[in-house]
Amino acid sequence: MRRFIKRVQNTVKKFELWQRGDAFIVGVSGGPDSLCMLDVLATLQKKYAFTLYIAHVNYHLRGRASDRDEMLVRKMAARYRLPLSVLSQKKKLKTASEETLRNIRYAFFETLRKKYGAQRIAVAHNEDDQAETFLLRLLRGAGLFGLSAMRPKNNFVIRPLLEMSRTDILRYLKERSIPFREDASNADPRYFRNRIRHELIPFLEKNFQPQTRKLLAATALLLGADYASLKNASSPLPIKSGFEGIEFSRSASLELPEAHLRHELRALLRPFLAGKNPTKNIIYELIKSFKSAKNKTLTVTFSGLKFVMKGDTVTLLYK
């Protein structure tokens, strides 16, 4: 147990995840990863003068199983004598996709962070999750940003278990006699991630590289560092705000290395796409239009936005 906690502390120090006296919103689902993280934070609470607030979302998607998850989280909150906030998502969702559930969860965490004035939102993604996300994005097609997968620290969100394997986490829980819940949907082969977890990665470990999970997770972290360097080194586009939208110079944009230009366009468009990144096809079409030698007005339209290129001026219309 001490070795496990020491390894978590090494991750925290390496990526500067927290400071003494921080307040945390701790996302706890009732599964092994989040309960392991909760126990680690509770163990370190006195040493670092933490303030911890547990947050749980009951999506009511698995009937009684979802309610049992909530009951376990309530039990553990009482065990650690920590305040608990529960979001009961009883309204039927149009889609229960991973992205939809994630958006609900993180919006709830952010609301609590502001309410309590917390500095951190702690979530329990681990090394195995990182490896699976890397492969998932690779197989769907992704650039440097996508292959960076999950960052140890992303604004207020931290992932202190990101360098810990699922095997290590389960061993820790066993040694500490901590109960946890298993989501049966994690074994459902209809989900792409589950097929990566239960079929592809074991195949790679057996036939190619026994350390597949660890190496893929490490690669994602390296690419994340590379992306951060690119982000910090890129020269921003000189943008002017107008009544109908924003403008910038087409020739100035083409002076940037293309990798920097892709990054700048993603950053420019993200606020208009509810925080999501534009697809690589959209970025490709925009850059192709910027490079066009045709002496006429060009227009690229998508997601309610319109890029108009006339002469050297590129205008993004959002009204």
Disulfide bonds with the S-S distance in Angstrom:
none
